[in-house]
Amino acid sequence: MKIAFVGKGGSGKTTLSSLFIRHLAAEGIPVTAVDADINQHLGPALGLDEDEAAALPALGAHLPEIKEYLRGANPRIASAEAMIKTTPPGRGSRLLRLSEDNPVYTACARRVPLDEGEARLMVTGPFAESDLGVACYHSKVGAVELCLNHLVDGRGEYLVVDMTAGSDSFASGLFTRFDMTFLVVEPTRKGVGVYRQYTEYARDFGVALAVVGNKVQGVDDIAFLRAEVGDDLLVTVGHSEWVRAMEKGRPPRFGLLEEANREALRTLHARADTGYAARDWGRYTEQMVHFHRRNAESWGNERTGLDLAAQIDPGFVLSESLLSQSSAH
């Protein structure tokens, strides 16, 4: 299952991402977490101190190695340099599984012990001073998009991505790579405005989206959200002394999280699981190809000097059946 948490800056999406990751780990479910936000706070939210978080290897810094591994023996891709963030897999490509060890995880992932269980964590890396004026953050999350394009995940394992804030989540095809997107919305006019923007963008691509009302203080807030977002409102989360302690760097044992908020996490888990039954690998592959063609025509062909549409393998559909097949090594 591939899950995204999105929302405007300050809505609490990173906090809720970390709580959901802790919940999955406590249930004994294999979980891989990815911090794809320009503000890299997921590691600290999972209990890492500043030095540990700063030492995490950045996906963007290992993009050449990632491309070389994923290219495998795909005859349509002449070299790793010819790959861009949207390059789709084809016959001969190496695919990623969540419950495995591979060179990508060895280079870019680290195990984070939690109160109950553990999570594998990967980060895009922060926006560095050397990037100022010469790069955009989408070039960093491109490594995440490339990995998700080559990911075949099965039932009972989770990838949870803390996305960059605001409408930047829609600046690439990455927003279509998830089985479920949880939109964190505060009970304010700005929060609802973000909801309307997201639903407008997501509608044409069949993105499964549910609203998590956050920072809810009473029945008036719930009524406001219900009136504005209707049945898209899945659950609400209120004040948490546990979260306040976590944000001070002194989280209690996760089992002490308030029961109302633990129940909210169970609701998110149940909704996320419905995405598995609704998964359409054919549409997933078609969307991948769609965004690759758009990127190729917009900038990729000119940048590489190649016709990148030739990388598309018309006979290839990413699917769970590939889990039982050996990748080219």
C-alpha positions in Angstrom: 0.0 0.0 0.0 1.3 3.4 -1.0 0.0 6.3 1.2 0.5 10.0 1.0 -0.1 12.7 3.6 -0.6 16.1 2.0 -1.8 19.5 3.3 -0.9 23.1 3.6 2.2 24.1 5.6 1.5 24.0 9.3 -1.6 21.8 9.0 0.1 19.0 11.0 0.6 16.5 8.1 4.1 15.5 9.3 2.9 14.9 12.8 0.0 12.8 11.5 2.3 10.9 9.1 4.6 10.0 12.0 1.7 8.9 14.1 0.4 6.7 11.3 3.8 5.2 10.8 4.1 4.5 14.5 0.7 2.9 14.5 1.6 0.6 11.6 4.9 -0.4 13.2 3.1 -1.1 16.5 0.8 -3.5 14.6 3.8 -5.4 13.3 3.3 -4.2 9.7 6.4 -3.6 7.5 6.5 0.1 6.9 8.8 2.3 4.8 8.6 6.0 5.4 9.7 8.7 3.0 10.2 12.4 3.9 9.5 14.2 0.6 8.8 17.6 2.2 11.0 20.6 1.6 11.1 21.0 5.3 12.7 17.7 6.5 10.9 17.0 9.8 9.7 13.4 9.6 12.9 12.0 11.1 12.7 14.1 14.3 8.9 13.3 14.5 9.9 9.6 14.6 12.3 10.3 17.4 15.6 11.0 15.8 17.7 13.8 17.3 19.0 16.6 15.1 22.4 15.0 14.4 20.8 11.7 13.5 18.4 13.3 11.2 21.1 15.4 9.5 23.1 12.3 8.9 20.4 10.5 6.9 21.5 9.9 3.3 19.6 12.0 0.8 17.8 10.2 -2.1 18.7 13.0 -4.4 22.4 12.6 -3.7 22.3 9.0 -4.8 20.2 9.5 -8.0 22.9 8.2 -10.4 23.2 5.0 -8.5 19.4 4.6 -8.2 19.0 5.1 -12.0 21.8 2.6 -12.7 20.2 -0.1 -10.5 16.7 0.4 -11.8 17.8 0.4 -15.4 18.9 -3.1 -15.1 19.0 -4.8 -18.5 16.2 -2.8 -20.1 17.2 -2.5 -23.7 15.1 0.6 -24.2 17.4 2.6 -21.9 20.9 3.1 -23.2 22.4 4.5 -20.0 21.5 5.8 -16.6 22.1 9.3 -17.9 19.2 8.9 -20.3 16.7 8.3 -17.5 14.6 11.1 -16.1 12.3 11.1 -13.0 9.4 9.8 -15.0 11.2 7.0 -16.9 8.9 4.0 -16.6 10.0 0.4 -16.1 9.9 -2.1 -18.9 11.1 -5.6 -19.5 14.6 -6.0 -18.1 14.2 -3.2 -15.6 14.9 -3.9 -11.9 11.8 -3.5 -9.7 11.7 -2.5 -6.1 9.8 -4.5 -3.4 9.2 -3.0 0.0 10.1 -6.1 2.0 13.6 -6.8 0.6 17.1 -5.6 0.8 18.6 -4.0 -2.3 21.3 -1.4 -3.2 18.9 1.5 -3.2 17.8 0.8 0.4 21.4 0.1 1.4 22.5 3.5 0.1 19.5 5.6 1.0 17.4 4.0 3.8 18.0 3.7 7.5 16.2 1.6 10.2 14.5 3.8 12.8 13.6 2.0 16.1 10.3 3.0 17.6 8.6 2.2 20.9 6.9 -0.7 19.2 8.5 -2.0 16.1 10.6 -0.1 13.6 10.3 1.8 10.3 12.7 2.1 7.3 13.2 5.8 6.6 14.3 7.5 3.4 14.6 11.3 2.9 14.9 13.4 -0.2 17.3 15.7 1.6 17.0 19.4 2.5 17.1 22.3 0.1 20.7 23.2 0.4 22.4 26.6 0.0 24.0 25.5 -3.2 20.5 25.0 -4.7 19.4 28.6 -4.1 18.7 30.3 -7.4 19.7 27.3 -9.6 17.4 24.4 -8.6 13.8 23.6 -7.6 12.7 21.2 -5.0 11.0 19.0 -7.6 14.4 17.9 -8.8 14.9 16.3 -5.4 11.6 14.5 -5.2 12.2 13.2 -8.6 14.2 10.3 -7.0 11.0 9.4 -5.1 8.9 9.4 -8.2 11.4 7.2 -10.0 11.4 4.7 -7.2 7.6 4.6 -7.0 7.4 4.1 -10.7 9.5 0.9 -10.2 7.9 -0.2 -7.0 5.7 -3.4 -6.8 4.2 -3.5 -3.3 2.0 -6.2 -1.9 -0.8 -6.7 0.6 0.2 -6.1 4.2 3.2 -3.8 3.6 3.1 0.0 3.6 4.9 3.0 2.1 4.0 6.3 3.8 5.2 9.5 2.1 5.1 12.9 3.8 4.6 15.1 0.8 5.8 18.7 0.3 3.3 21.3 1.5 0.6 23.0 -0.6 -0.1 22.7 -4.3 3.6 21.8 -5.0 2.5 18.2 -4.5 0.9 18.5 -7.9 4.0 19.8 -9.7 4.9 16.3 -10.9 3.1 13.0 -11.5 4.0 11.8 -8.0 0.5 12.6 -6.8 -0.9 9.8 -8.9 1.4 7.1 -7.4 -0.6 6.4 -4.2 -3.4 4.1 -3.3 -4.7 6.6 -0.8 -4.0 10.3 -0.2 -4.9 11.7 3.2 -5.4 15.4 3.0 -4.9 17.1 6.4 -7.2 20.1 6.8 -7.6 22.6 9.6 -11.1 24.0 10.4 -10.3 27.3 8.8 -11.1 29.1 5.5 -7.5 28.6 4.3 -7.6 24.9 5.2 -10.8 24.4 3.2 -9.4 26.4 0.3 -6.5 24.0 0.1 -9.0 21.1 0.1 -10.9 22.6 -2.9 -7.6 23.1 -4.7 -6.5 19.5 -4.1 -9.8 18.0 -5.1 -9.9 20.0 -8.3 -6.4 18.8 -9.3 -7.0 15.2 -8.3 -10.4 14.7 -9.8 -9.2 14.1 -13.4 -6.7 11.4 -12.3 -9.0 9.3 -10.1 -6.9 10.0 -7.0 -8.5 8.4 -3.9 -8.6 11.2 -1.3 -9.9 11.4 2.2 -9.9 14.4 4.6 -8.4 14.3 8.1 -9.6 17.2 10.1 -6.8 18.3 12.4 -6.6 20.7 15.3 -10.3 20.3 15.9 -11.4 21.8 19.2 -15.1 21.0 19.4 -18.4 20.3 17.7 -18.4 23.7 15.9 -15.1 22.8 14.2 -16.5 19.4 13.2 -19.7 21.0 11.9 -17.7 23.5 9.9 -15.6 20.9 8.2 -18.5 18.6 7.5 -20.4 21.5 5.9 -17.4 22.4 3.7 -16.0 19.0 2.7 -19.0 16.8 3.1 -18.5 13.0 3.0 -14.8 13.5 2.2 -14.3 14.1 5.9 -13.1 10.7 7.2 -12.0 11.5 10.8 -10.9 14.4 13.0 -8.0 14.7 15.4 -8.1 17.0 18.4 -5.7 18.2 21.1 -3.0 15.7 22.2 -0.8 16.0 25.2 1.2 13.1 23.7 1.9 15.2 20.5 2.9 18.2 22.6 5.4 16.1 24.5 6.7 14.7 21.2 7.2 18.1 19.7 9.3 19.0 22.7 11.5 16.0 22.1 10.1 14.0 25.0 7.5 11.7 23.6 5.9 9.2 26.1 5.6 5.6 25.1 3.3 5.3 22.0 0.9 3.1 23.8 0.0 6.1 26.0 -1.4 8.1 23.0 -4.9 9.2 23.8 -7.5 6.5 22.9 -9.5 8.9 20.7 -6.4 9.6 18.6 -5.5 5.9 18.5 -9.0 5.2 17.2 -8.5 7.9 14.5 -5.4 6.1 13.4 -7.2 2.8 13.2 -9.8 4.5 11.0 -7.1 5.8 8.7 -5.6 2.3 8.6 -9.0 0.7 7.7 -9.6 3.3 4.9 -6.1 2.8 3.5 -6.7 -0.9 3.2 -9.7 -0.3 1.0 -7.3 1.1 -1.6 -5.7 -2.3 -2.1 -8.9 -3.8 -3.4 -9.5 -0.9 -5.7 -6.0 -0.9 -7.2 -5.9 -0.8 -11.0 -2.3 -1.6 -12.3 -3.3 -0.9 -15.9 -4.4 2.7 -15.1 -1.4 3.1 -12.8 0.9 2.2 -15.7 -1.0 4.4 -18.1 -0.6 7.4 -15.8 3.1 6.7 -15.5 3.4 6.7 -19.3 1.2 9.9 -19.6 3.5 11.9 -17.3 6.6 10.6 -19.0 5.4 11.7 -22.4 4.6 15.1 -21.0 7.9 15.5 -19.3 9.8 14.3 -22.4 8.0 16.8 -24.7 8.3 19.7 -22.2 12.0 19.4 -21.3 13.4 15.9 -21.3 14.0 15.4 -25.0 15.8 18.7 -25.3 17.8 18.1 -22.1 19.0 14.7 -23.1 19.1 15.0 -26.9 17.0 11.8 -27.1 13.5 10.8 -27.9 12.5 9.7 -24.5 9.2 8.3 -25.6 11.2 5.4 -27.0 11.8 4.4 -23.4 8.2 3.3 -23.1 7.7 -0.5 -23.4 4.2 -0.8 -24.9 3.9 -4.5 -23.8 4.7 -3.8 -20.2 2.2 -3.4 -17.3 3.5 -3.0 -13.8 1.5 -5.5 -11.7 1.6 -7.5 -8.5 2.1 -10.7 -10.5 5.7 -9.5 -11.0 6.3 -10.1 -7.3 6.7 -13.8 -8.0 9.1 -13.2 -10.9 12.8 -12.6 -10.7 14.1 -9.2 -11.8 17.1 -8.9 -14.0 20.2 -8.6 -11.9 
